[in-house]
Amino acid sequence: MEIETERLIMRPVRVEDVDDLVAMHADPLTRRVFGEWTRDQVEDWAERSVREWEERGRGKLSILDRESGAFVGRSGLRFWPEFDETEVGWVLMPEARGRGVATEAGRACVEWGFRDFALPYVTAMIAPDNDASTAVARRLGMTPLREDVLHDVPVVVHAARRDA
């Protein structure tokens, strides 16, 4: 499965993406949002991502620059059983930020979710002080749904509704 946009190619995360994912999670801004990840944690995350695809037919996507093929981040759809919701997420390499990549990838994932799955809405769980991701959620037509806690971190859950 691949999703192509004007500037991006997105395909399921592979274990071979670990070096790129480790580099992305070594970035100070990414660490501030997600905490520090060891290589072992990234490898475990990638393996779980592969299993999620096998079990659900959807999951995390590596974002590649369409022109160069370079890894620029990750996005995709993740099912959270504790919320019974599917979330769209995005994390970018530093050089990809501020260019609309998160919005382009997020929009493509939300459209994919509504096109291929019976989802009434798609969420984005964002820390209240993450202004950049909140702005992406707004550009995706998401509005705050509720405040919640994810992995002991307070978040604002934003949602894009199928009928909107």
N, C-alpha and C positions, 0 to 999 in steps of 0.2 A: 504494500500500500504506500502510495506517495501522494502528497499534496503539493501542487505547484502554484505559486503566485507569480506576480510580475517579477519579483527579485529573488524569490526563495524557492528552495526545494526542501520539503520536510518528509522525513521517512522515519520508521520506527527506530528507536534507540537500539544500538547493538553493543555487545560487550567490547567490540573493537573501538568504540567511542571513548573508552575510559580515559585515555591520555588527554583528550580534549576536555572532557568533563572535569578531570582533576585540575587542569589549568584554569578552567572557568571558576571552579570553586575555591581556587587559591586567591582570587581577586578580593581585595579588602571590602568592596561594596557587597559582593555576593556573600562573603563571610558574615558581614553585619546582618544581612537578612536571614541567612540560612544556618549560621554557625559554621564552625570549622569542620570540614569533612576530611578524613584520612583517605588514602588511596583504597584501603580495604572497604571503607564505607561507600565510596563511589562504586567500587566493583560490585558490592552487594546491591546497591541501588539499581545498577544497570541490569544485573541478573533478575531482580524483582520486576523491572520494567519489561524485560523479555517475557517473563511468565505472565504478566498482566495482559500482554498482547495475545498470548496463547489462550488464556482463560476468558477474556472479555471481548477480544476483537478490536480493542482500542487501547491507547496508552500514551506513553511519552514519545515525543518525536525529536529527533535531532534536526536543527535548522541549519541548512547549508546555503551559502551564497550561490545563487543560480549561475552567475558568471564564472566565478573562480572555483567553486566546489568547496571552499573553505568552511569549516565548522564555525558558526556564529552564535550558537546557543541551543536552547531546548525549549520546547513548548509541548502541547499535546493535551489530552484529556485524561483525567485520573478520577476513578470512582472511589469515594470515601464511604465505606460501609457504615461508619459511626454516624454519618450525617444522612446517609441514603441519597447522596448527591454526587454529581459529576462536576469536577472543577477544570477550568482551563487555567494553565499557568504559563509563565514565560520567565526565562533567565537568559541573559545575554553576555557574551564576551564584551569586555570594555570597549573594543573598537567598533562594536555594532550598536552601541547605545546612542540615543539621540538622533537616529536616522529613520524612525518609524518602523523598525524591524519588529519590535514587540507587538505593535498594533496590527501590522500586516499578518504576522504569524497567528496572533490571538484571534483576529477576525476569521481567518481561514479555518481555525480549529472550531470556533463557535458554529460557523456555517456547516462544517463537517458533522458536528454533534447533532445539529437539528436535522440535517439531511439524512443521516444514516442511522440515527438512534431515536427512540421514542422518549426524548428528554423534554420535560415541560420547561425547564430552564437550565442554564449552565452558570456555575458560580465562579468567582475568583476570590480567594481568601487572602486578604492583604493587611499587613500590619498598619495600624493607624498613622504611623509616621512615614510610610513609604509613599511619598507624594508622586514619584514617577509612575509606580504601578497603579496608583489610584487614577492618575490622568489617563493611562492606557485603558483602564476599565471604563472610564467615562466615554472615551472615544469609541469603545465597543458597544456603547449604548447601555452599559450596565448601571444599575442604581443600587444603593445600599439596601440589603435585605434584612440584616440583623448584625449584632455584635456577637462574637463567639470566642472560643479558645481552641487553638490547634497546636498540639504538642507543647502545652503549657504556655503558649504565646497568645496574647489577645489579638484578635483579627476583626476586621470589618468584612463581612461576607457580602459581596456585590453579586448581582444576578442580571443576566440577560434572559429575557423570557421569549419562548418560542412564538407567542402570539403578539409580540411587540413589533 
